[in-house]
Amino acid sequence: MPPPRSAHQPRKTPRQQRAWRTRARILAAAAHVFAEHGYASGTTDRIAEQAGLSIGSLYQYFPNKDAILVTLAQAHLDDTIQAIRTHLTQPQSLEQWLPAVTGALVDLHVDNPRLHQVLFEQAPRPPELLAQFHQAEQEAVTLVAKLLREDPGVQVPDPDAAARYVVAIIESLIHRFIGHIPGSDHTALTGQIVYIVTRYLS
């Protein structure tokens, strides 16, 4: 007997292209609604209206707004993992990988900073999703530690500890400033994070 479906999981996985398009409409509408109204007021009624669907059609795909938010968070996590692997898996110097991965992670938050603020601060995080976040963070720490260890221009007594600080600095500053400071200069933010981390490592 299969395990019961979590309340944070979608109701069904689309099998046809039309169903995938409908699911995508719901997620795009939800991103707009959560960004505009926040978590508390981002109701399924508003999401269905924004998507141009009946509430019954929405419930065919998602049982509640938390399941929609978790799906959006999962997509953001997948993009984050891809950026980490793209920019941290090849041997390169600090001057190469640090601005590249920082810029890529900042870019992931630029298009809809308010949505990412909701995802980071208000969205439910079921244990399975939280475990994936921790796993992604650990993967980033492992890759950064390897790059620090192999870079002759970086001299730190404990590359593993330094990598944990580097990942935490990048993550916390991105989430602290994007979405909280209207009109913030994202290029400048990337530059400031790179400066802070470089000074720390030297």
Secondary structure, 3 states (H helix, E strand, C coil): CCCCCCCCCCCCCCCCHHHHHHHHHHHHHHHHHHHHHCCCCCCHHHHHHHHCCCHHHHHHHCCCHHHHHHHHHHHHHHHHHHHHHHHHCCCCCHHHHHHHHHHHHHHHHHCCHHHHHHHHHCCCCCHHHHHHHHHHHHHHHHHHHHHHHHCCCCCCCCHHHHHHHHHHHHHHHHHHHCCCCCCCCHHHHHHHHHHHHHHHHC
